[in-house]
Amino acid sequence: MSVVKHFISESMKKNEIDEFLQKELVRAGYGGVNMSKTPLGTHIVIYAMRPGVVIGRGGETIRELSRILEEKFKVSNPQISVSEMEIPELNAYVVASRIASALQRGIHYRRSGYWALNQVMEAGALGLEICISGKLRTARARYEKFKAGYLPKCGDPALKYTRKAEVHVQLKSGMLGVKVRIMPPDAKFPDKTQIIESLPEEQTEEDTTEEEILKEKAEEKPKETSREETAK
């Protein structure tokens, strides 16, 4: 297998595992998965709002997940660990799933969009964009966007820091799609400069050194004049 085919197959497998965990861990508040290969096997970190639901009673659920990942998805020696999300409002998949569940309960799409927008911005996000598309009001499909803050669409910060998620929900009128883009508060931008102020102790040390230099120069001048007088 070539290198290109290897990376394509690995990314497809990761997406399939992500979709499987989304369906299995809906009650746990699933927020994403991170997979990395180690010499002992495959280390899998599952992010969830309620880790106890993922682990199960006596670790029963997590053992079943590891068995399915090994048999169905051919993951070599899966070692699963669960991590709790500190701020769920900054996780794109959690926000998108909340909007989808609100739409499924019959809440108007604008109300659910602005509600999620306020929650994410109050959590400290730098920028947010929510796009709800489908048959919103009429038989013709359209989309509605909700924006707030600063969210670049291109460049290194957009590729490195932007958190994206897409969730679909089935309603009587048809299928609706929810796309969420979040710029977290720890993002760093190259066009923003930071001014570092020097400490007062360092300032006093610099002042003392400058005074000493001026004193030494003042002492050297009379010595030079006295040497010229002796030469005369």
PAZAKE-645076 format. One record per residue: x, y, z of N, C-alpha, C, CB in turn; residue in one letter. Coordinates in steps of 0.2 Angstrom, whole numbers, padded with zeros to 4 digits, always signed. Glycine has a CB too. Layout:
REM residues N
XYZXYZXYZXYZA ...
REM end
This chain:
REM residues 232
+0004-0006+0000+0000+0000+0000+0004+0006+0000-0005+0000+0006M +0003+0011-0004+0007+0017-0005+0005+0022+0001+0005+0021-0011S +0009+0027+0002+0009+0031+0008+0002+0035+0008+0015+0036+0008V +0000+0037+0002-0006+0041+0001-0012+0037+0002-0007+0044-0007V -0012+0031+0000-0018+0026+0002-0018+0025+0009-0017+0020-0003K -0012+0024+0012-0012+0023+0019-0015+0028+0023-0005+0021+0022H -0014+0034+0022-0016+0040+0026-0024+0041+0024-0013+0047+0024F -0026+0040+0018-0033+0040+0016-0037+0035+0020-0034+0039+0009I -0034+0029+0020-0038+0023+0024-0038+0025+0031-0035+0017+0023S -0033+0028+0034-0033+0029+0041-0038+0035+0043-0026+0031+0044E -0038+0040+0039-0043+0045+0040-0050+0043+0039-0041+0051+0036S -0051+0038+0034-0058+0036+0034-0060+0031+0040-0058+0032+0027M -0055+0028+0042-0057+0024+0048-0058+0028+0054-0051+0019+0050K -0054+0033+0055-0056+0038+0060-0062+0041+0060-0050+0043+0061K -0065+0043+0054-0071+0046+0053-0077+0041+0055-0072+0049+0046N -0076+0035+0053-0081+0030+0054-0081+0028+0062-0079+0023+0051E -0076+0028+0065-0076+0028+0072-0079+0033+0076-0068+0027+0075I -0078+0039+0073-0081+0045+0076-0088+0045+0075-0078+0052+0072D -0091+0043+0069-0098+0043+0068-0101+0037+0072-0100+0041+0061E -0098+0032+0073-0100+0026+0078-0101+0029+0085-0096+0020+0077F -0096+0032+0087-0096+0035+0094-0101+0040+0095-0089+0037+0096L -0102+0044+0090-0108+0049+0091-0115+0046+0092-0108+0053+0084Q -0116+0040+0088-0122+0037+0089-0123+0033+0096-0124+0032+0084K -0117+0030+0098-0117+0026+0104-0117+0030+0110-0111+0022+0104E -0114+0036+0110-0113+0040+0116-0117+0047+0116-0106+0041+0117L -0123+0046+0114-0127+0053+0114-0129+0055+0121-0134+0051+0109V -0131+0050+0125-0133+0052+0132-0127+0054+0136-0136+0046+0135R -0121+0052+0134-0115+0055+0138-0112+0062+0136-0109+0050+0137A -0116+0065+0131-0113+0071+0129-0107+0071+0125-0113+0076+0135G -0106+0067+0120-0100+0065+0116-0098+0072+0113-0101+0060+0111Y -0091+0073+0114-0088+0079+0111-0082+0078+0107-0086+0083+0117G -0081+0072+0105-0075+0071+0100-0070+0065+0102-0071+0077+0099G -0066+0063+0098-0061+0058+0100-0054+0059+0097-0064+0051+0097V -0049+0057+0100-0042+0058+0098-0039+0052+0098-0039+0064+0103N -0036+0050+0092-0033+0043+0092-0025+0044+0090-0036+0039+0086M -0021+0040+0094-0014+0040+0092-0011+0034+0093-0010+0046+0097S -0006+0032+0089-0003+0025+0089+0003+0025+0094-0001+0023+0082K +0003+0020+0098+0009+0019+0103+0012+0012+0101+0007+0020+0110T +0018+0011+0104+0021+0004+0103+0017-0001+0106+0028+0004+0106P +0013+0000+0111+0008-0005+0114+0002-0006+0111+0007-0003+0122L +0000-0001+0107-0007-0002+0103-0009+0005+0101-0012-0005+0108G -0016+0006+0101-0019+0012+0099-0022+0016+0105-0024+0011+0094T -0020+0022+0107-0022+0026+0113-0028+0030+0110-0017+0030+0116H -0034+0029+0113-0040+0033+0111-0043+0037+0117-0046+0028+0108I -0043+0043+0116-0046+0048+0121-0053+0050+0119-0041+0054+0122V -0058+0049+0123-0065+0051+0121-0067+0057+0126-0070+0045+0122I -0069+0062+0123-0071+0068+0127-0078+0068+0127-0068+0075+0123Y -0081+0069+0134-0088+0068+0135-0090+0073+0141-0090+0061+0136A -0096+0075+0141-0098+0079+0147-0099+0075+0153-0105+0083+0145M -0102+0068+0152-0103+0064+0158-0099+0058+0157-0110+0062+0158R -0092+0058+0159-0088+0052+0158-0091+0045+0161-0081+0053+0161P -0095+0046+0167-0097+0040+0170-0102+0036+0166-0101+0042+0176G -0105+0039+0161-0110+0036+0156-0105+0032+0151-0114+0040+0153V -0100+0035+0149-0095+0031+0145-0092+0025+0148-0090+0036+0142V -0090+0026+0154-0087+0020+0158-0091+0015+0159-0083+0023+0164I -0097+0017+0161-0102+0012+0163-0101+0009+0170-0102+0006+0158G -0106+0004+0172-0106+0001+0179-0100-0004+0179-0113-0002+0180R -0095-0003+0183-0089-0007+0183-0085-0008+0177-0092-0014+0185G -0085-0002+0173-0082-0002+0166-0084-0007+0161-0075-0004+0168G -0091-0008+0161-0094-0013+0157-0094-0010+0150-0101-0015+0159E -0097-0003+0149-0098+0000+0143-0091+0001+0139-0101+0007+0144T -0086+0003+0143-0079+0004+0140-0076-0002+0137-0075+0008+0145I -0077-0008+0141-0075-0014+0138-0078-0016+0132-0076-0020+0144R -0085-0015+0132-0089-0017+0126-0086-0012+0120-0096-0016+0127E -0085-0006+0121-0083-0001+0116-0076-0004+0113-0082+0006+0118L -0071-0006+0117-0065-0008+0115-0065-0015+0111-0060-0009+0121S -0070-0019+0113-0071-0025+0109-0074-0024+0102-0076-0030+0113R -0079-0019+0102-0081-0017+0095-0076-0014+0091-0087-0013+0096I -0072-0009+0094-0067-0006+0090-0062-0011+0087-0063-0001+0094L -0060-0016+0091-0055-0021+0089-0058-0026+0084-0053-0025+0095E -0064-0028+0085-0067-0033+0080-0070-0030+0074-0072-0037+0083E -0073-0024+0074-0077-0021+0068-0072-0017+0065-0083-0018+0071K -0069-0012+0068-0065-0007+0065-0057-0009+0064-0065-0001+0068F -0055-0015+0067-0048-0018+0066-0043-0013+0069-0047-0019+0059K -0045-0010+0075-0040-0006+0079-0036-0011+0083-0044-0001+0083V -0029-0010+0083-0025-0015+0086-0024-0013+0093-0018-0015+0083S -0026-0017+0098-0026-0016+0105-0028-0009+0107-0018-0017+0107N -0034-0008+0107-0037-0001+0109-0037+0000+0116-0044+0000+0106P -0034+0006+0118-0033+0008+0125-0037+0014+0126-0026+0008+0128Q -0043+0013+0129-0048+0019+0129-0047+0023+0136-0055+0017+0128I -0047+0029+0135-0047+0033+0141-0052+0039+0140-0040+0036+0143S -0056+0041+0145-0061+0046+0145-0059+0052+0148-0068+0043+0148V -0060+0058+0145-0058+0064+0148-0065+0069+0148-0053+0068+0143S -0066+0072+0154-0071+0077+0154-0070+0084+0151-0073+0077+0162E -0074+0086+0148-0073+0093+0145-0075+0098+0150-0078+0094+0139M -0070+0103+0151-0070+0108+0156-0076+0113+0154-0064+0112+0157E -0076+0116+0148-0081+0120+0146-0084+0117+0140-0078+0127+0144I -0090+0114+0140-0093+0111+0135-0096+0116+0129-0099+0107+0137P -0097+0122+0131-0099+0127+0127-0094+0129+0121-0101+0134+0130E -0087+0127+0123-0082+0129+0118-0081+0123+0113-0076+0131+0121L -0085+0117+0114-0084+0111+0110-0089+0112+0104-0085+0105+0114N -0087+0112+0098-0091+0113+0092-0097+0108+0091-0087+0114+0086A -0095+0101+0092-0100+0096+0092-0105+0096+0097-0096+0089+0092Y -0103+0098+0103-0108+0099+0108-0113+0104+0107-0105+0100+0115V -0111+0110+0104-0115+0115+0103-0120+0114+0097-0111+0122+0101V -0117+0110+0092-0121+0108+0086-0126+0103+0088-0117+0105+0081A -0125+0098+0092-0130+0093+0095-0135+0096+0099-0126+0088+0098S -0133+0102+0103-0138+0105+0107-0143+0109+0102-0135+0110+0112R -0141+0112+0097-0145+0115+0092-0150+0110+0089-0141+0119+0087I -0147+0104+0087-0151+0099+0083-0156+0096+0088-0146+0094+0081A -0155+0095+0094-0160+0093+0099-0165+0098+0100-0157+0091+0105S -0163+0104+0100-0168+0110+0101-0173+0110+0095-0165+0117+0102A -0170+0109+0089-0174+0109+0083-0179+0103+0083-0170+0109+0077L -0176+0098+0085-0180+0092+0085-0186+0092+0090-0176+0086+0087Q -0185+0096+0095-0191+0097+0100-0196+0102+0098-0188+0100+0107R -0195+0106+0092-0199+0110+0089-0198+0117+0091-0206+0109+0092G -0192+0119+0094-0190+0126+0095-0188+0129+0088-0184+0126+0100I -0190+0136+0087-0189+0139+0081-0181+0140+0080-0192+0146+0081H -0179+0139+0074-0172+0139+0072-0169+0146+0074-0171+0138+0065Y -0172+0151+0074-0169+0158+0076-0168+0158+0083-0173+0164+0073R -0173+0156+0087-0172+0156+0094-0166+0151+0096-0179+0154+0097R -0166+0145+0094-0161+0140+0095-0154+0143+0093-0162+0133+0092S -0154+0146+0088-0147+0149+0085-0144+0154+0090-0148+0151+0078G -0149+0159+0091-0147+0165+0096-0145+0162+0103-0152+0170+0096Y -0149+0157+0105-0148+0155+0112-0141+0152+0112-0153+0149+0114W -0139+0148+0107-0132+0145+0107-0127+0150+0106-0132+0139+0101A -0128+0155+0102-0124+0160+0101-0122+0164+0107-0126+0165+0096L -0127+0166+0111-0126+0169+0118-0122+0165+0123-0132+0171+0121N -0123+0158+0123-0120+0154+0127-0113+0153+0126-0123+0147+0127Q -0111+0152+0119-0104+0151+0117-0100+0158+0118-0103+0149+0110V -0103+0164+0117-0099+0170+0118-0098+0171+0125-0103+0175+0114M -0103+0170+0129-0102+0171+0137-0097+0166+0140-0109+0170+0140E -0096+0160+0136-0091+0156+0139-0084+0158+0137-0092+0149+0136A -0083+0163+0133-0076+0166+0132-0074+0165+0125-0072+0164+0137G -0078+0163+0120-0075+0162+0113-0074+0168+0110-0080+0158+0109A -0069+0168+0106-0067+0174+0102-0071+0176+0096-0060+0174+0100L -0074+0170+0093-0079+0171+0087-0083+0165+0087-0075+0173+0081G -0088+0165+0083-0093+0160+0082-0097+0161+0076-0098+0159+0088L -0098+0155+0072-0103+0156+0066-0107+0149+0066-0099+0156+0060E -0114+0150+0066-0118+0145+0066-0122+0145+0059-0123+0145+0072I -0123+0140+0056-0126+0140+0049-0131+0134+0050-0121+0139+0043C -0138+0136+0049-0143+0131+0049-0146+0131+0042-0149+0132+0055I -0146+0125+0039-0148+0125+0032-0153+0119+0031-0142+0124+0027S -0158+0120+0026-0163+0115+0025-0170+0119+0024-0164+0111+0031G -0175+0115+0024-0182+0118+0023-0184+0122+0030-0187+0113+0021K -0182+0128+0031-0183+0131+0037-0190+0134+0038-0178+0137+0038L -0193+0137+0033-0199+0140+0033-0204+0138+0027-0199+0148+0034R -0201+0138+0021-0205+0136+0015-0202+0129+0012-0204+0142+0010T -0205+0127+0007-0204+0121+0004-0197+0121+0000-0209+0119-0002A -0194+0128-0001-0188+0128-0004-0182+0129+0001-0188+0135-0008R -0177+0125+0000-0172+0125+0005-0168+0132+0005-0167+0119+0004A -0166+0134+0011-0162+0140+0012-0157+0139+0018-0166+0146+0013R -0153+0144+0020-0149+0144+0026-0149+0150+0029-0142+0142+0024Y -0148+0150+0036-0148+0156+0040-0141+0155+0044-0154+0156+0045E -0138+0161+0044-0131+0161+0048-0132+0166+0054-0126+0164+0043K -0128+0164+0059-0128+0168+0066-0121+0169+0067-0132+0164+0072F -0119+0175+0067-0111+0177+0068-0110+0181+0074-0109+0180+0062K -0105+0180+0077-0103+0185+0083-0095+0184+0084-0106+0183+0089A -0092+0190+0086-0085+0190+0087-0080+0190+0081-0083+0184+0091G -0074+0188+0082-0069+0188+0076-0068+0181+0074-0063+0191+0079Y -0069+0179+0068-0068+0172+0066-0065+0172+0059-0075+0168+0066L -0058+0171+0058-0055+0171+0051-0057+0165+0048-0048+0172+0052P -0058+0166+0041-0059+0160+0037-0053+0157+0033-0064+0162+0032K -0048+0160+0033-0042+0158+0030-0036+0160+0034-0041+0160+0022C -0030+0157+0032-0024+0158+0035-0022+0153+0040-0024+0165+0038G -0016+0154+0043-0014+0149+0048-0018+0148+0055-0007+0150+0050D -0021+0154+0058-0025+0153+0063-0032+0150+0062-0027+0160+0066P -0034+0151+0056-0041+0147+0054-0040+0140+0054-0043+0150+0048A -0034+0138+0051-0033+0130+0050-0031+0127+0057-0027+0129+0045L -0027+0131+0061-0024+0128+0067-0029+0128+0073-0018+0132+0069K -0033+0133+0074-0037+0134+0080-0044+0133+0079-0036+0141+0083Y -0047+0134+0073-0054+0134+0072-0057+0127+0074-0056+0136+0065T -0062+0127+0078-0066+0120+0079-0072+0120+0075-0067+0120+0087R -0073+0114+0072-0078+0114+0067-0082+0107+0069-0076+0113+0060K -0089+0108+0067-0093+0102+0068-0099+0103+0064-0095+0101+0075A -0102+0097+0062-0108+0097+0057-0113+0091+0060-0106+0096+0050E -0119+0093+0061-0124+0088+0064-0130+0089+0059-0125+0089+0071V -0133+0083+0058-0140+0083+0054-0145+0080+0058-0139+0078+0048H -0151+0083+0057-0157+0081+0061-0163+0081+0056-0159+0087+0067V -0167+0075+0057-0172+0074+0053-0179+0076+0056-0173+0066+0052Q -0182+0081+0052-0189+0083+0054-0194+0081+0050-0188+0091+0055L -0200+0083+0051-0206+0082+0047-0205+0085+0040-0212+0084+0050K -0202+0091+0040-0202+0095+0034-0196+0092+0029-0201+0102+0035S -0191+0089+0033-0185+0086+0029-0179+0086+0033-0184+0091+0023G -0173+0085+0030-0167+0085+0034-0164+0092+0035-0162+0081+0030M -0162+0094+0041-0159+0100+0042-0151+0099+0044-0162+0104+0048L -0147+0104+0042-0140+0103+0044-0138+0109+0048-0136+0103+0037G -0134+0107+0053-0131+0112+0058-0124+0112+0057-0134+0111+0065V -0121+0118+0055-0113+0119+0055-0111+0124+0060-0111+0121+0048K -0106+0122+0064-0104+0127+0069-0096+0127+0069-0105+0124+0077V -0094+0134+0069-0087+0135+0069-0085+0140+0075-0085+0139+0062R -0080+0138+0079-0079+0141+0085-0071+0143+0085-0081+0137+0092I -0070+0149+0087-0063+0151+0088-0062+0152+0096-0062+0158+0085M -0058+0147+0099-0057+0147+0106-0053+0153+0109-0053+0141+0108P -0054+0154+0115-0050+0160+0118-0043+0160+0118-0053+0161+0125P -0040+0154+0117-0032+0153+0118-0029+0153+0111-0031+0146+0121D -0033+0156+0106-0030+0156+0099-0025+0162+0099-0036+0157+0094A -0020+0162+0095-0015+0167+0094-0015+0169+0087-0008+0164+0096K -0015+0176+0086-0015+0179+0079-0008+0182+0078-0021+0183+0078F -0006+0182+0072+0001+0185+0071+0000+0193+0070+0004+0182+0064P -0006+0195+0069-0006+0203+0068-0008+0206+0075-0012+0204+0063D -0008+0202+0080-0009+0206+0087-0003+0206+0090-0015+0202+0090K +0000+0212+0092+0006+0212+0096+0005+0213+0103+0010+0219+0093T +0010+0211+0107+0009+0211+0114+0015+0215+0117+0009+0204+0117Q +0013+0220+0121+0018+0225+0124+0020+0222+0131+0015+0232+0124I +0026+0221+0132+0028+0218+0139+0032+0224+0143+0033+0212+0138I +0029+0226+0148+0032+0231+0152+0037+0229+0157+0026+0235+0157E +0043+0233+0157+0048+0231+0162+0047+0231+0169+0055+0234+0160S +0050+0227+0173+0048+0228+0180+0052+0234+0183+0051+0221+0184L +0049+0237+0189+0052+0242+0192+0059+0241+0194+0048+0245+0198P +0061+0235+0197+0067+0234+0199+0072+0234+0193+0068+0227+0202E +0071+0232+0188+0075+0233+0182+0076+0240+0180+0072+0229+0176E +0071+0244+0181+0072+0251+0179+0076+0254+0184+0065+0254+0179Q +0076+0253+0190+0081+0256+0195+0088+0254+0194+0078+0254+0202T +0089+0248+0192+0095+0245+0190+0098+0249+0184+0096+0238+0189E +0094+0250+0179+0097+0253+0173+0098+0261+0175+0091+0253+0168E +0094+0264+0179+0095+0271+0181+0102+0271+0185+0090+0273+0185D +0103+0267+0189+0109+0267+0193+0116+0266+0189+0109+0261+0199T +0115+0261+0184+0121+0260+0179+0122+0266+0175+0119+0254+0175T +0117+0270+0173+0118+0276+0169+0121+0282+0173+0111+0279+0166E +0119+0282+0179+0122+0287+0184+0129+0286+0185+0118+0287+0191E +0131+0279+0186+0138+0277+0187+0142+0279+0181+0139+0270+0189E +0140+0278+0175+0143+0279+0169+0145+0287+0168+0139+0277+0162I +0139+0291+0170+0140+0298+0169+0145+0301+0174+0134+0302+0171L +0146+0298+0180+0151+0300+0185+0158+0298+0183+0149+0296+0192K +0158+0292+0180+0165+0290+0178+0168+0295+0172+0165+0283+0175E +0163+0297+0168+0165+0302+0162+0167+0308+0165+0159+0302+0157K +0163+0311+0170+0165+0317+0173+0171+0317+0177+0159+0319+0178A +0173+0311+0180+0180+0311+0183+0185+0310+0178+0180+0304+0188E +0184+0307+0173+0190+0307+0168+0192+0314+0164+0188+0302+0162E +0187+0318+0164+0188+0325+0161+0193+0329+0164+0182+0329+0160K +0193+0330+0171+0198+0334+0174+0205+0331+0174+0196+0335+0181P +0205+0324+0174+0212+0321+0174+0215+0323+0167+0211+0314+0174K +0211+0323+0162+0214+0324+0155+0217+0332+0155+0209+0323+0150E +0213+0336+0158+0215+0343+0158+0222+0344+0162+0210+0348+0160T +0222+0341+0167+0228+0341+0171+0234+0339+0168+0227+0338+0178S +0234+0333+0164+0239+0331+0160+0241+0336+0155+0237+0324+0157R +0237+0339+0152+0239+0344+0146+0242+0350+0150+0232+0347+0143E +0240+0352+0156+0244+0358+0159+0251+0356+0161+0240+0360+0166E +0252+0350+0163+0259+0348+0165+0263+0347+0159+0259+0341+0168T +0260+0345+0153+0264+0345+0147+0267+0352+0145+0260+0342+0141A +0263+0357+0146+0264+0364+0144+0270+0366+0149+0258+0369+0145K 
REM end
